[in-house]
């Protein structure tokens, strides 16, 4: 099973909404953190060099913006038996 992703968002962010819809459609679990209400998270994302939302963080990769290509890669990795079996 794939670990939940973390999606850092802003209110009224079209790319954030599109990202969450794509993650939902792919069946990928995620946690949402609103950068307008979590100053610590906002500072951390700035330290990592991100300047736009959404920011998606996984155990091995992170990105900002609406990236259906990355969502597809994570979905494929989740669905590939040799990558998820222990």
C-alpha positions as CSV (number, residue, x, y, z in Angstrom):
1,X,0.0,0.0,0.0
2,X,1.3,3.5,-0.9
3,X,1.9,5.9,1.9
4,X,-0.4,9.0,2.0
5,X,0.8,12.0,0.2
6,X,0.8,15.5,1.6
7,X,-0.7,18.3,-0.5
8,X,0.0,21.9,0.6
9,X,-2.7,24.2,-0.8
10,X,-4.1,27.7,-0.9
11,X,-7.7,28.7,-0.9
12,X,-9.3,29.3,-4.3
13,X,-6.3,27.7,-6.0
14,X,-7.4,26.2,-9.3
15,X,-4.3,24.0,-9.6
16,X,-4.8,22.8,-6.0
17,X,-8.3,21.7,-6.9
18,X,-7.2,20.0,-10.1
19,X,-4.5,18.2,-8.2
20,X,-6.9,16.9,-5.5
21,X,-9.4,15.8,-8.1
22,X,-6.7,13.9,-10.0
23,X,-5.4,12.2,-6.8
24,X,-9.0,11.3,-5.9
25,X,-9.6,9.8,-9.4
26,X,-6.4,7.8,-9.1
27,X,-7.4,6.5,-5.6
28,X,-4.3,8.0,-4.0
29,X,-4.7,8.9,-0.3
30,X,-3.5,12.3,0.8
31,X,-3.5,14.8,3.6
32,X,-4.3,18.5,2.9
33,X,-2.4,21.3,4.7
34,X,-3.7,24.8,4.1
35,X,-0.7,27.1,3.8
36,X,-2.7,30.2,4.9
37,X,-3.5,28.6,8.3
38,X,-0.2,26.8,9.0
39,X,2.7,29.3,9.2
40,X,5.2,26.6,10.0
41,X,4.3,24.6,6.9
42,X,4.5,27.8,4.8
43,X,7.9,28.6,6.2
44,X,9.1,25.0,5.5
45,X,7.9,25.0,1.9
46,X,9.7,28.4,1.4
47,X,12.9,26.9,2.8
48,X,12.6,24.1,0.3
49,X,12.3,26.7,-2.5
50,X,8.7,26.3,-3.4
51,X,6.9,29.5,-4.4
52,X,3.6,28.3,-5.7
53,X,0.9,25.9,-4.7
54,X,0.0,23.1,-4.7
55,X,3.0,21.4,-3.4
56,X,2.8,17.6,-3.3
57,X,5.2,15.7,-1.1
58,X,5.7,12.0,-1.1
59,X,8.3,9.9,0.6
60,X,10.6,10.0,-2.4
61,X,9.6,13.0,-4.6
62,X,8.0,16.4,-4.3
63,X,6.7,18.9,-6.8
64,X,4.6,22.1,-7.2
65,X,1.8,22.8,-9.5
66,X,-0.7,20.6,-11.2
67,X,1.4,17.6,-12.5
68,X,-0.7,14.8,-13.9
69,X,2.5,13.2,-15.2
70,X,3.8,12.8,-11.6
71,X,0.4,11.6,-10.4
72,X,0.4,9.0,-13.1
73,X,3.9,7.8,-12.1
74,X,2.9,7.4,-8.5
75,X,-0.3,5.6,-9.5
76,X,1.7,3.2,-11.7
77,X,4.2,2.6,-9.0
78,X,1.4,1.8,-6.6
79,X,-0.2,-0.6,-9.1
80,X,3.0,-2.4,-10.0
81,X,3.2,-5.6,-7.9
82,X,7.0,-5.8,-7.8
83,X,7.3,-2.3,-6.5
84,X,4.8,-2.7,-3.7
85,X,5.5,-6.2,-2.4
86,X,7.8,-6.8,0.4
